[in-house]
Amino acid sequence: DLCVATIGIDAAEPVEWSLTPNPAHGSATVQCEVGMTSVELLTVKGERIMLRDMAGEQNCTLDLSGLAKGIYIVQVTTAQGTAARKLAVE
């Protein structure tokens, strides 16, 4: 559960990216200033729900329609590194 251990640490993120809307209903969009390698959606326990191979794309829409309300982790990986943020699904 390495990703869970790093959440909340106030370190500089390796890339600039946005996650909107947050809280989300039905879908959320990830936008990154550089091409992404992958986007993952995890539970707060670190269990992977979704993995998208991004092949250098800078935008990704996550379908959240089948998820229970709660807090999830969105993890973005680029050539510069990996960054994670909390996402509230309502």
N, C-alpha and C positions, 0 to 999 in steps of 0.2 A: 504494500500500500504506500509506495513511495510518493505518489501524487498527493495523497491525503496529508502526509507529513509536511509537505511543502506549502500547503494552502495556509494563508494568513501570515506567512513570513513577509516582511516588508522589504523585499528586494526589488531592484530595478528589473523590469521585464526585458527580455532580449529583443522583443519586437513590439511595435505599436499596432494594436488591434482593438476592434470594438465588437460588442455583443449587444444587439438590440432586437426587440425591446427587452427590458429586464425590470420587472417580471414579465414573463411571456405567456401568451395564450395561443396554443396551436402551432406556432412556429417562431423561430428566432433566426436572425441573420448574423453571421460572423463576417467581418470585413477586416482585411489585413493589408498593411502597407507593402508587404512583400509576398511573394508566392508561398503558399502553404504546402507542406508535405502531407499533413493529415489533420483532421479534426476529429476529436473523440468526445463522446458524451458519456460521463461516468456517474455512478451514484456517489453519495458522500462517503460510502464505504470503499470506493475505488473499483467497483464492479463495472466493466464496460458494457454500455447499452448499445452504443452505435460507434462505428468507425468508418470515416469517409476518407478515401484516398483522394487527395486534392490535386496531385500532379502539377503543382505550381500555380493553381488558381488562387485568386485573391478574395473571392466571395463564396459563401456557402450558406444555404438555407437549411436549417435543421427542422425536420418534421417532428413536433412534440405532441401530436394529437393523441397518441396512444399512452402517454405517460400519466402517472398519478401526480396529483399536486404535490409540490415539495421542492427541495433544494437539490440541484444537480451540479456537476462540475463539467465545464467545457474546457477541453485541453487542446491548444493549437500548437502544432509543431511546424517549424520552418528550418531552413538551413542554419539560422542563427541560434536556434534553441527551442525550448518548449515553455509555454506559459499557460496558466490555468486560471479560470475565474468561476465564481459561483453564479448559477443561473436559477432564478426562482420561477417555477412553473405553476400557474394558477388555473 
